Amino acid sequence: MGVGDSGVGAKPSEIVKFAPSEWLGAACSDSDYCGISITVCIDGQFQGYQRRSTKRQKANMAHTTRLH
């Protein structure tokens, strides 16, 4: 997946590789859907959610989870 190389620092065990289908579209376009999670999208494709314990971390990492 290459998520560990993105600078996000997520371990594989921290990524949930599934989610309700109705979340996927919004998740990949809006990183603010959840206060404690970050959506990991690579090339616009849903990859999983990275868990975060604080909103500050979420705010800081929101843009770096979108890899190109």
C-alpha positions in Angstrom: 0.0 0.0 0.0 2.9 2.4 0.7 1.0 4.3 3.4 4.0 3.9 5.8 6.1 5.8 3.2 3.8 8.8 3.1 5.0 10.5 6.2 1.7 9.7 8.0 3.4 7.1 10.1 0.5 4.6 10.2 1.2 1.0 11.1 -0.7 -1.6 9.1 -2.6 -2.5 12.3 -3.9 1.1 12.5 -5.5 1.0 9.2 -9.1 -0.3 8.9 -9.4 -1.6 5.4 -13.2 -1.5 5.2 -16.0 0.9 5.8 -19.7 1.3 5.1 -20.1 1.9 1.4 -22.0 5.1 1.9 -19.0 6.6 3.6 -16.5 6.0 0.8 -17.4 8.8 -1.5 -17.5 11.5 1.2 -14.5 10.0 2.9 -12.2 10.5 -0.1 -13.4 14.1 -0.6 -13.8 15.3 3.0 -11.2 14.5 5.7 -13.4 16.1 8.3 -16.1 13.4 8.4 -14.8 12.1 11.8 -13.0 13.9 14.6 -10.7 11.0 15.5 -10.0 9.3 12.2 -8.3 10.2 8.9 -9.3 8.8 5.6 -6.4 7.5 3.7 -6.9 7.9 -0.1 -4.3 7.2 -2.7 -4.9 8.5 -6.2 -8.5 9.2 -5.1 -9.1 5.6 -4.1 -10.2 4.7 -0.6 -7.5 2.9 1.3 -8.6 2.9 4.9 -8.9 5.0 8.0 -6.0 6.1 10.1 -6.9 6.4 13.8 -5.8 9.6 15.5 -6.3 10.5 19.2 -6.6 14.3 18.8 -8.2 16.8 16.5 -4.9 18.7 16.3 -3.2 15.7 14.8 -6.1 15.2 12.4 -5.9 18.8 11.3 -2.2 18.6 10.8 -2.3 15.4 8.8 -5.5 16.0 6.8 -3.8 17.0 3.6 -0.9 14.6 3.8 -3.1 11.5 3.6 -3.8 12.3 0.0 -0.9 10.8 -1.9 -0.1 11.5 -5.5 
